[in-house]
Amino acid sequence: MKRTQIYLKEKQHEFLSKESEKKGISIAQYIRDLIDKNMPKEKDWGNNPFWNIGKDGFSTGTKIGSIEHDKVIYKTR
């Protein structure tokens, strides 16, 4: 696991505190559960257009596209 820190509004913290107490779990576990519930599953990644970039044969037509992508995309050469 990775440790992280976030700042919450008072109402957000109250909500998390009440909901986690109802379930008998820590606020941290409740947050992890919320993330897991909303995070795409690996099997769904293939349906996400972001992960399909380039599968249609997209090409900039130049070999320096990955190194100097801004110059290629915005044609600032």
mmCIF file as gemmi writes it, N, C-alpha and C atoms, coordinates in Angstrom:
data_model
loop_
_atom_site.group_PDB
_atom_site.id
_atom_site.type_symbol
_atom_site.label_atom_id
_atom_site.label_alt_id
_atom_site.label_comp_id
_atom_site.label_asym_id
_atom_site.label_entity_id
_atom_site.label_seq_id
_atom_site.pdbx_PDB_ins_code
_atom_site.Cartn_x
_atom_site.Cartn_y
_atom_site.Cartn_z
_atom_site.occupancy
_atom_site.B_iso_or_equiv
_atom_site.pdbx_formal_charge
_atom_site.auth_seq_id
_atom_site.auth_asym_id
_atom_site.pdbx_PDB_model_num
ATOM 1 N N . MET Axp A 1 ? 0.835 -1.189 0 1 0 ? 1 A 1
ATOM 2 C CA . MET Axp A 1 ? 0 0 0 1 0 ? 1 A 1
ATOM 3 C C . MET Axp A 1 ? 0.872 1.243 0 1 0 ? 1 A 1
ATOM 4 N N . LYS Axp A 2 ? 0.32 2.299 -0.508 1 0 ? 2 A 1
ATOM 5 C CA . LYS Axp A 2 ? 0.994 3.605 -0.524 1 0 ? 2 A 1
ATOM 6 C C . LYS Axp A 2 ? 0.266 4.518 0.447 1 0 ? 2 A 1
ATOM 7 N N . ARG Axp A 3 ? 1.011 5.334 1.142 1 0 ? 3 A 1
ATOM 8 C CA . ARG Axp A 3 ? 0.425 6.299 2.059 1 0 ? 3 A 1
ATOM 9 C C . ARG Axp A 3 ? 0.198 7.607 1.316 1 0 ? 3 A 1
ATOM 10 N N . THR Axp A 4 ? -0.934 8.257 1.575 1 0 ? 4 A 1
ATOM 11 C CA . THR Axp A 4 ? -1.219 9.542 0.961 1 0 ? 4 A 1
ATOM 12 C C . THR Axp A 4 ? -1.958 10.43 1.95 1 0 ? 4 A 1
ATOM 13 N N . GLN Axp A 5 ? -1.968 11.689 1.675 1 0 ? 5 A 1
ATOM 14 C CA . GLN Axp A 5 ? -2.639 12.649 2.554 1 0 ? 5 A 1
ATOM 15 C C . GLN Axp A 5 ? -3.508 13.551 1.699 1 0 ? 5 A 1
ATOM 16 N N . ILE Axp A 6 ? -4.731 13.814 2.16 1 0 ? 6 A 1
ATOM 17 C CA . ILE Axp A 6 ? -5.616 14.712 1.432 1 0 ? 6 A 1
ATOM 18 C C . ILE Axp A 6 ? -6.238 15.71 2.411 1 0 ? 6 A 1
ATOM 19 N N . TYR Axp A 7 ? -6.642 16.836 1.876 1 0 ? 7 A 1
ATOM 20 C CA . TYR Axp A 7 ? -7.356 17.832 2.66 1 0 ? 7 A 1
ATOM 21 C C . TYR Axp A 7 ? -8.826 17.737 2.302 1 0 ? 7 A 1
ATOM 22 N N . LEU Axp A 8 ? -9.681 17.692 3.33 1 0 ? 8 A 1
ATOM 23 C CA . LEU Axp A 8 ? -11.118 17.579 3.128 1 0 ? 8 A 1
ATOM 24 C C . LEU Axp A 8 ? -11.83 18.778 3.708 1 0 ? 8 A 1
ATOM 25 N N . LYS Axp A 9 ? -12.953 19.1 3.093 1 0 ? 9 A 1
ATOM 26 C CA . LYS Axp A 9 ? -13.831 20.11 3.685 1 0 ? 9 A 1
ATOM 27 C C . LYS Axp A 9 ? -14.472 19.473 4.919 1 0 ? 9 A 1
ATOM 28 N N . GLU Axp A 10 ? -14.9 20.306 5.849 1 0 ? 10 A 1
ATOM 29 C CA . GLU Axp A 10 ? -15.485 19.81 7.091 1 0 ? 10 A 1
ATOM 30 C C . GLU Axp A 10 ? -16.642 18.849 6.819 1 0 ? 10 A 1
ATOM 31 N N . LYS Axp A 11 ? -17.523 19.208 5.898 1 0 ? 11 A 1
ATOM 32 C CA . LYS Axp A 11 ? -18.69 18.361 5.583 1 0 ? 11 A 1
ATOM 33 C C . LYS Axp A 11 ? -18.262 17.033 4.964 1 0 ? 11 A 1
ATOM 34 N N . GLN Axp A 12 ? -17.206 17.041 4.169 1 0 ? 12 A 1
ATOM 35 C CA . GLN Axp A 12 ? -16.708 15.799 3.586 1 0 ? 12 A 1
ATOM 36 C C . GLN Axp A 12 ? -16.205 14.862 4.681 1 0 ? 12 A 1
ATOM 37 N N . HIS Axp A 13 ? -15.46 15.429 5.617 1 0 ? 13 A 1
ATOM 38 C CA . HIS Axp A 13 ? -14.934 14.617 6.702 1 0 ? 13 A 1
ATOM 39 C C . HIS Axp A 13 ? -16.058 14.081 7.579 1 0 ? 13 A 1
ATOM 40 N N . GLU Axp A 14 ? -17.043 14.906 7.854 1 0 ? 14 A 1
ATOM 41 C CA . GLU Axp A 14 ? -18.198 14.459 8.646 1 0 ? 14 A 1
ATOM 42 C C . GLU Axp A 14 ? -18.905 13.301 7.955 1 0 ? 14 A 1
ATOM 43 N N . PHE Axp A 15 ? -19.102 13.427 6.643 1 0 ? 15 A 1
ATOM 44 C CA . PHE Axp A 15 ? -19.752 12.37 5.88 1 0 ? 15 A 1
ATOM 45 C C . PHE Axp A 15 ? -18.962 11.069 5.985 1 0 ? 15 A 1
ATOM 46 N N . LEU Axp A 16 ? -17.658 11.142 5.729 1 0 ? 16 A 1
ATOM 47 C CA . LEU Axp A 16 ? -16.822 9.943 5.781 1 0 ? 16 A 1
ATOM 48 C C . LEU Axp A 16 ? -16.823 9.328 7.173 1 0 ? 16 A 1
ATOM 49 N N . SER Axp A 17 ? -16.771 10.168 8.168 1 0 ? 17 A 1
ATOM 50 C CA . SER Axp A 17 ? -16.755 9.69 9.546 1 0 ? 17 A 1
ATOM 51 C C . SER Axp A 17 ? -18.043 8.945 9.883 1 0 ? 17 A 1
ATOM 52 N N . LYS Axp A 18 ? -19.184 9.542 9.535 1 0 ? 18 A 1
ATOM 53 C CA . LYS Axp A 18 ? -20.479 8.915 9.826 1 0 ? 18 A 1
ATOM 54 C C . LYS Axp A 18 ? -20.663 7.611 9.056 1 0 ? 18 A 1
ATOM 55 N N . GLU Axp A 19 ? -20.356 7.641 7.769 1 0 ? 19 A 1
ATOM 56 C CA . GLU Axp A 19 ? -20.552 6.452 6.941 1 0 ? 19 A 1
ATOM 57 C C . GLU Axp A 19 ? -19.631 5.309 7.355 1 0 ? 19 A 1
ATOM 58 N N . SER Axp A 20 ? -18.381 5.621 7.65 1 0 ? 20 A 1
ATOM 59 C CA . SER Axp A 20 ? -17.455 4.568 8.053 1 0 ? 20 A 1
ATOM 60 C C . SER Axp A 20 ? -17.844 3.997 9.42 1 0 ? 20 A 1
ATOM 61 N N . GLU Axp A 21 ? -18.346 4.848 10.299 1 0 ? 21 A 1
ATOM 62 C CA . GLU Axp A 21 ? -18.784 4.38 11.611 1 0 ? 21 A 1
ATOM 63 C C . GLU Axp A 21 ? -19.981 3.435 11.473 1 0 ? 21 A 1
ATOM 64 N N . LYS Axp A 22 ? -20.912 3.777 10.578 1 0 ? 22 A 1
ATOM 65 C CA . LYS Axp A 22 ? -22.077 2.904 10.334 1 0 ? 22 A 1
ATOM 66 C C . LYS Axp A 22 ? -21.639 1.514 9.891 1 0 ? 22 A 1
ATOM 67 N N . LYS Axp A 23 ? -20.599 1.461 9.078 1 0 ? 23 A 1
ATOM 68 C CA . LYS Axp A 23 ? -20.121 0.198 8.528 1 0 ? 23 A 1
ATOM 69 C C . LYS Axp A 23 ? -19.128 -0.508 9.451 1 0 ? 23 A 1
ATOM 70 N N . GLY Axp A 24 ? -18.687 0.205 10.487 1 0 ? 24 A 1
ATOM 71 C CA . GLY Axp A 24 ? -17.737 -0.39 11.418 1 0 ? 24 A 1
ATOM 72 C C . GLY Axp A 24 ? -16.336 -0.527 10.848 1 0 ? 24 A 1
ATOM 73 N N . ILE Axp A 25 ? -15.979 0.408 9.969 1 0 ? 25 A 1
ATOM 74 C CA . ILE Axp A 25 ? -14.642 0.389 9.366 1 0 ? 25 A 1
ATOM 75 C C . ILE Axp A 25 ? -13.996 1.76 9.532 1 0 ? 25 A 1
ATOM 76 N N . SER Axp A 26 ? -12.715 1.821 9.253 1 0 ? 26 A 1
ATOM 77 C CA . SER Axp A 26 ? -11.992 3.091 9.35 1 0 ? 26 A 1
ATOM 78 C C . SER Axp A 26 ? -12.351 3.99 8.166 1 0 ? 26 A 1
ATOM 79 N N . ILE Axp A 27 ? -12.09 5.273 8.339 1 0 ? 27 A 1
ATOM 80 C CA . ILE Axp A 27 ? -12.292 6.217 7.232 1 0 ? 27 A 1
ATOM 81 C C . ILE Axp A 27 ? -11.409 5.809 6.053 1 0 ? 27 A 1
ATOM 82 N N . ALA Axp A 28 ? -10.176 5.421 6.331 1 0 ? 28 A 1
ATOM 83 C CA . ALA Axp A 28 ? -9.259 5.025 5.255 1 0 ? 28 A 1
ATOM 84 C C . ALA Axp A 28 ? -9.822 3.84 4.471 1 0 ? 28 A 1
ATOM 85 N N . GLN Axp A 29 ? -10.376 2.851 5.181 1 0 ? 29 A 1
ATOM 86 C CA . GLN Axp A 29 ? -10.946 1.69 4.492 1 0 ? 29 A 1
ATOM 87 C C . GLN Axp A 29 ? -12.169 2.093 3.683 1 0 ? 29 A 1
ATOM 88 N N . TYR Axp A 30 ? -12.972 2.993 4.225 1 0 ? 30 A 1
ATOM 89 C CA . TYR Axp A 30 ? -14.158 3.46 3.504 1 0 ? 30 A 1
ATOM 90 C C . TYR Axp A 30 ? -13.757 4.165 2.203 1 0 ? 30 A 1
ATOM 91 N N . ILE Axp A 31 ? -12.716 4.991 2.264 1 0 ? 31 A 1
ATOM 92 C CA . ILE Axp A 31 ? -12.224 5.674 1.069 1 0 ? 31 A 1
ATOM 93 C C . ILE Axp A 31 ? -11.707 4.654 0.058 1 0 ? 31 A 1
ATOM 94 N N . ARG Axp A 32 ? -10.939 3.654 0.516 1 0 ? 32 A 1
ATOM 95 C CA . ARG Axp A 32 ? -10.443 2.614 -0.396 1 0 ? 32 A 1
ATOM 96 C C . ARG Axp A 32 ? -11.603 1.88 -1.064 1 0 ? 32 A 1
ATOM 97 N N . ASP Axp A 33 ? -12.65 1.576 -0.282 1 0 ? 33 A 1
ATOM 98 C CA . ASP Axp A 33 ? -13.825 0.893 -0.83 1 0 ? 33 A 1
ATOM 99 C C . ASP Axp A 33 ? -14.515 1.755 -1.897 1 0 ? 33 A 1
ATOM 100 N N . LEU Axp A 34 ? -14.635 3.076 -1.63 1 0 ? 34 A 1
ATOM 101 C CA . LEU Axp A 34 ? -15.241 3.977 -2.616 1 0 ? 34 A 1
ATOM 102 C C . LEU Axp A 34 ? -14.436 3.999 -3.909 1 0 ? 34 A 1
ATOM 103 N N . ILE Axp A 35 ? -13.122 4.04 -3.784 1 0 ? 35 A 1
ATOM 104 C CA . ILE Axp A 35 ? -12.251 4.05 -4.964 1 0 ? 35 A 1
ATOM 105 C C . ILE Axp A 35 ? -12.404 2.75 -5.735 1 0 ? 35 A 1
ATOM 106 N N . ASP Axp A 36 ? -12.351 1.617 -5.023 1 0 ? 36 A 1
ATOM 107 C CA . ASP Axp A 36 ? -12.487 0.318 -5.691 1 0 ? 36 A 1
ATOM 108 C C . ASP Axp A 36 ? -13.822 0.205 -6.416 1 0 ? 36 A 1
ATOM 109 N N . LYS Axp A 37 ? -14.871 0.723 -5.806 1 0 ? 37 A 1
ATOM 110 C CA . LYS Axp A 37 ? -16.211 0.657 -6.397 1 0 ? 37 A 1
ATOM 111 C C . LYS Axp A 37 ? -16.273 1.466 -7.691 1 0 ? 37 A 1
ATOM 112 N N . ASN Axp A 38 ? -15.57 2.586 -7.755 1 0 ? 38 A 1
ATOM 113 C CA . ASN Axp A 38 ? -15.652 3.502 -8.894 1 0 ? 38 A 1
ATOM 114 C C . ASN Axp A 38 ? -14.533 3.347 -9.909 1 0 ? 38 A 1
ATOM 115 N N . MET Axp A 39 ? -13.487 2.64 -9.555 1 0 ? 39 A 1
ATOM 116 C CA . MET Axp A 39 ? -12.343 2.479 -10.443 1 0 ? 39 A 1
ATOM 117 C C . MET Axp A 39 ? -12.656 1.419 -11.501 1 0 ? 39 A 1
ATOM 118 N N . PRO Axp A 40 ? -12.337 1.687 -12.771 1 0 ? 40 A 1
ATOM 119 C CA . PRO Axp A 40 ? -12.583 0.68 -13.805 1 0 ? 40 A 1
ATOM 120 C C . PRO Axp A 40 ? -11.813 -0.601 -13.502 1 0 ? 40 A 1
ATOM 121 N N . LYS Axp A 41 ? -12.434 -1.716 -13.77 1 0 ? 41 A 1
ATOM 122 C CA . LYS Axp A 41 ? -11.783 -3.017 -13.606 1 0 ? 41 A 1
ATOM 123 C C . LYS Axp A 41 ? -10.894 -3.259 -14.818 1 0 ? 41 A 1
ATOM 124 N N . GLU Axp A 42 ? -9.882 -4.094 -14.66 1 0 ? 42 A 1
ATOM 125 C CA . GLU Axp A 42 ? -8.944 -4.34 -15.768 1 0 ? 42 A 1
ATOM 126 C C . GLU Axp A 42 ? -9.666 -4.811 -17.02 1 0 ? 42 A 1
ATOM 127 N N . LYS Axp A 43 ? -10.72 -5.623 -16.846 1 0 ? 43 A 1
ATOM 128 C CA . LYS Axp A 43 ? -11.436 -6.129 -18.015 1 0 ? 43 A 1
ATOM 129 C C . LYS Axp A 43 ? -12.131 -5.013 -18.779 1 0 ? 43 A 1
ATOM 130 N N . ASP Axp A 44 ? -12.407 -3.882 -18.102 1 0 ? 44 A 1
ATOM 131 C CA . ASP Axp A 44 ? -13.069 -2.752 -18.74 1 0 ? 44 A 1
ATOM 132 C C . ASP Axp A 44 ? -12.096 -1.787 -19.404 1 0 ? 44 A 1
ATOM 133 N N . TRP Axp A 45 ? -10.805 -1.954 -19.151 1 0 ? 45 A 1
ATOM 134 C CA . TRP Axp A 45 ? -9.827 -1.03 -19.708 1 0 ? 45 A 1
ATOM 135 C C . TRP Axp A 45 ? -9.852 -1.033 -21.227 1 0 ? 45 A 1
ATOM 136 N N . GLY Axp A 46 ? -10.109 -2.188 -21.824 1 0 ? 46 A 1
ATOM 137 C CA . GLY Axp A 46 ? -10.126 -2.286 -23.277 1 0 ? 46 A 1
ATOM 138 C C . GLY Axp A 46 ? -11.229 -1.449 -23.899 1 0 ? 46 A 1
ATOM 139 N N . ASN Axp A 47 ? -12.272 -1.134 -23.129 1 0 ? 47 A 1
ATOM 140 C CA . ASN Axp A 47 ? -13.374 -0.32 -23.629 1 0 ? 47 A 1
ATOM 141 C C . ASN Axp A 47 ? -13.117 1.169 -23.47 1 0 ? 47 A 1
ATOM 142 N N . ASN Axp A 48 ? -12.065 1.523 -22.774 1 0 ? 48 A 1
ATOM 143 C CA . ASN Axp A 48 ? -11.748 2.923 -22.529 1 0 ? 48 A 1
ATOM 144 C C . ASN Axp A 48 ? -10.954 3.461 -23.716 1 0 ? 48 A 1
ATOM 145 N N . PRO Axp A 49 ? -11.47 4.507 -24.392 1 0 ? 49 A 1
ATOM 146 C CA . PRO Axp A 49 ? -10.775 5.031 -25.574 1 0 ? 49 A 1
ATOM 147 C C . PRO Axp A 49 ? -9.33 5.429 -25.308 1 0 ? 49 A 1
ATOM 148 N N . PHE Axp A 50 ? -9.031 5.858 -24.074 1 0 ? 50 A 1
ATOM 149 C CA . PHE Axp A 50 ? -7.659 6.27 -23.76 1 0 ? 50 A 1
ATOM 150 C C . PHE Axp A 50 ? -6.671 5.139 -24.01 1 0 ? 50 A 1
ATOM 151 N N . TRP Axp A 51 ? -7.054 3.92 -23.63 1 0 ? 51 A 1
ATOM 152 C CA . TRP Axp A 51 ? -6.141 2.785 -23.765 1 0 ? 51 A 1
ATOM 153 C C . TRP Axp A 51 ? -6.077 2.274 -25.195 1 0 ? 51 A 1
ATOM 154 N N . ASN Axp A 52 ? -6.919 2.787 -26.074 1 0 ? 52 A 1
ATOM 155 C CA . ASN Axp A 52 ? -6.924 2.349 -27.464 1 0 ? 52 A 1
ATOM 156 C C . ASN Axp A 52 ? -6.246 3.334 -28.408 1 0 ? 52 A 1
ATOM 157 N N . ILE Axp A 53 ? -5.633 4.364 -27.84 1 0 ? 53 A 1
ATOM 158 C CA . ILE Axp A 53 ? -4.928 5.339 -28.683 1 0 ? 53 A 1
ATOM 159 C C . ILE Axp A 53 ? -3.832 4.619 -29.466 1 0 ? 53 A 1
ATOM 160 N N . GLY Axp A 54 ? -3.816 4.826 -30.749 1 0 ? 54 A 1
ATOM 161 C CA . GLY Axp A 54 ? -2.78 4.244 -31.598 1 0 ? 54 A 1
ATOM 162 C C . GLY Axp A 54 ? -3.153 2.904 -32.194 1 0 ? 54 A 1
ATOM 163 N N . LYS Axp A 55 ? -4.203 2.252 -31.701 1 0 ? 55 A 1
ATOM 164 C CA . LYS Axp A 55 ? -4.572 0.945 -32.236 1 0 ? 55 A 1
ATOM 165 C C . LYS Axp A 55 ? -5.199 1.047 -33.625 1 0 ? 55 A 1
ATOM 166 N N . ASP Axp A 56 ? -5.59 2.24 -34.003 1 0 ? 56 A 1
ATOM 167 C CA . ASP Axp A 56 ? -6.188 2.42 -35.327 1 0 ? 56 A 1
ATOM 168 C C . ASP Axp A 56 ? -5.132 2.735 -36.387 1 0 ? 56 A 1
ATOM 169 N N . GLY Axp A 57 ? -3.861 2.614 -36.024 1 0 ? 57 A 1
ATOM 170 C CA . GLY Axp A 57 ? -2.79 2.868 -36.972 1 0 ? 57 A 1
ATOM 171 C C . GLY Axp A 57 ? -2.384 4.324 -37.052 1 0 ? 57 A 1
ATOM 172 N N . PHE Axp A 58 ? -2.786 5.14 -36.094 1 0 ? 58 A 1
ATOM 173 C CA . PHE Axp A 58 ? -2.434 6.556 -36.078 1 0 ? 58 A 1
ATOM 174 C C . PHE Axp A 58 ? -0.927 6.721 -36.154 1 0 ? 58 A 1
ATOM 175 N N . SER Axp A 59 ? -0.51 7.624 -36.968 1 0 ? 59 A 1
ATOM 176 C CA . SER Axp A 59 ? 0.913 7.899 -37.104 1 0 ? 59 A 1
ATOM 177 C C . SER Axp A 59 ? 1.108 9.359 -37.46 1 0 ? 59 A 1
ATOM 178 N N . THR Axp A 60 ? 2.171 9.936 -36.939 1 0 ? 60 A 1
ATOM 179 C CA . THR Axp A 60 ? 2.492 11.323 -37.288 1 0 ? 60 A 1
ATOM 180 C C . THR Axp A 60 ? 3.264 11.377 -38.597 1 0 ? 60 A 1
ATOM 181 N N . GLY Axp A 61 ? 3.743 10.214 -39.038 1 0 ? 61 A 1
ATOM 182 C CA . GLY Axp A 61 ? 4.509 10.173 -40.275 1 0 ? 61 A 1
ATOM 183 C C . GLY Axp A 61 ? 5.971 10.518 -40.072 1 0 ? 61 A 1
ATOM 184 N N . THR Axp A 62 ? 6.395 10.653 -38.852 1 0 ? 62 A 1
ATOM 185 C CA . THR Axp A 62 ? 7.793 10.962 -38.568 1 0 ? 62 A 1
ATOM 186 C C . THR Axp A 62 ? 8.288 10.113 -37.408 1 0 ? 62 A 1
ATOM 187 N N . LYS Axp A 63 ? 9.562 9.801 -37.399 1 0 ? 63 A 1
ATOM 188 C CA . LYS Axp A 63 ? 10.124 8.968 -36.336 1 0 ? 63 A 1
ATOM 189 C C . LYS Axp A 63 ? 10.422 9.75 -35.062 1 0 ? 63 A 1
ATOM 190 N N . ILE Axp A 64 ? 10.401 11.077 -35.133 1 0 ? 64 A 1
ATOM 191 C CA . ILE Axp A 64 ? 10.701 11.866 -33.935 1 0 ? 64 A 1
ATOM 192 C C . ILE Axp A 64 ? 9.43 12.252 -33.168 1 0 ? 64 A 1
ATOM 193 N N . GLY Axp A 65 ? 8.284 11.712 -33.608 1 0 ? 65 A 1
ATOM 194 C CA . GLY Axp A 65 ? 7.002 12.078 -33.007 1 0 ? 65 A 1
ATOM 195 C C . GLY Axp A 65 ? 6.924 11.839 -31.512 1 0 ? 65 A 1
ATOM 196 N N . SER Axp A 66 ? 7.54 10.769 -31.027 1 0 ? 66 A 1
ATOM 197 C CA . SER Axp A 66 ? 7.456 10.488 -29.599 1 0 ? 66 A 1
ATOM 198 C C . SER Axp A 66 ? 8.43 11.336 -28.787 1 0 ? 66 A 1
ATOM 199 N N . ILE Axp A 67 ? 9.474 11.811 -29.408 1 0 ? 67 A 1
ATOM 200 C CA . ILE Axp A 67 ? 10.474 12.61 -28.698 1 0 ? 67 A 1
ATOM 201 C C . ILE Axp A 67 ? 10.134 14.095 -28.752 1 0 ? 67 A 1
ATOM 202 N N . GLU Axp A 68 ? 9.773 14.553 -29.926 1 0 ? 68 A 1
ATOM 203 C CA . GLU Axp A 68 ? 9.486 15.98 -30.11 1 0 ? 68 A 1
ATOM 204 C C . GLU Axp A 68 ? 8.026 16.162 -30.521 1 0 ? 68 A 1
ATOM 205 N N . HIS Axp A 69 ? 7.138 15.55 -29.725 1 0 ? 69 A 1
ATOM 206 C CA . HIS Axp A 69 ? 5.714 15.534 -30.073 1 0 ? 69 A 1
ATOM 207 C C . HIS Axp A 69 ? 5.098 16.916 -30.207 1 0 ? 69 A 1
ATOM 208 N N . ASP Axp A 70 ? 5.496 17.875 -29.377 1 0 ? 70 A 1
ATOM 209 C CA . ASP Axp A 70 ? 4.92 19.216 -29.493 1 0 ? 70 A 1
ATOM 210 C C . ASP Axp A 70 ? 5.258 19.843 -30.845 1 0 ? 70 A 1
ATOM 211 N N . LYS Axp A 71 ? 6.494 19.671 -31.267 1 0 ? 71 A 1
ATOM 212 C CA . LYS Axp A 71 ? 6.907 20.234 -32.566 1 0 ? 71 A 1
ATOM 213 C C . LYS Axp A 71 ? 6.125 19.588 -33.704 1 0 ? 71 A 1
ATOM 214 N N . VAL Axp A 72 ? 5.914 18.269 -33.593 1 0 ? 72 A 1
ATOM 215 C CA . VAL Axp A 72 ? 5.2 17.551 -34.661 1 0 ? 72 A 1
ATOM 216 C C . VAL Axp A 72 ? 3.723 17.922 -34.647 1 0 ? 72 A 1
ATOM 217 N N . ILE Axp A 73 ? 3.102 17.89 -33.482 1 0 ? 73 A 1
ATOM 218 C CA . ILE Axp A 73 ? 1.665 18.137 -33.383 1 0 ? 73 A 1
ATOM 219 C C . ILE Axp A 73 ? 1.331 19.575 -33.748 1 0 ? 73 A 1
ATOM 220 N N . TYR Axp A 74 ? 2.102 20.507 -33.194 1 0 ? 74 A 1
ATOM 221 C CA . TYR Axp A 74 ? 1.801 21.925 -33.406 1 0 ? 74 A 1
ATOM 222 C C . TYR Axp A 74 ? 2.581 22.534 -34.563 1 0 ? 74 A 1
ATOM 223 N N . LYS Axp A 75 ? 3.357 21.696 -35.243 1 0 ? 75 A 1
ATOM 224 C CA . LYS Axp A 75 ? 4.115 22.101 -36.42 1 0 ? 75 A 1
ATOM 225 C C . LYS Axp A 75 ? 4.941 23.376 -36.155 1 0 ? 75 A 1
ATOM 226 N N . THR Axp A 76 ? 5.722 23.336 -35.081 1 0 ? 76 A 1
ATOM 227 C CA . THR Axp A 76 ? 6.54 24.496 -34.711 1 0 ? 76 A 1
ATOM 228 C C . THR Axp A 76 ? 7.999 24.308 -35.102 1 0 ? 76 A 1
ATOM 229 N N . ARG Axp A 77 ? 8.264 23.443 -36.03 1 0 ? 77 A 1
ATOM 230 C CA . ARG Axp A 77 ? 9.654 23.17 -36.433 1 0 ? 77 A 1
ATOM 231 C C . ARG Axp A 77 ? 10.281 24.347 -37.082 1 0 ? 77 A 1
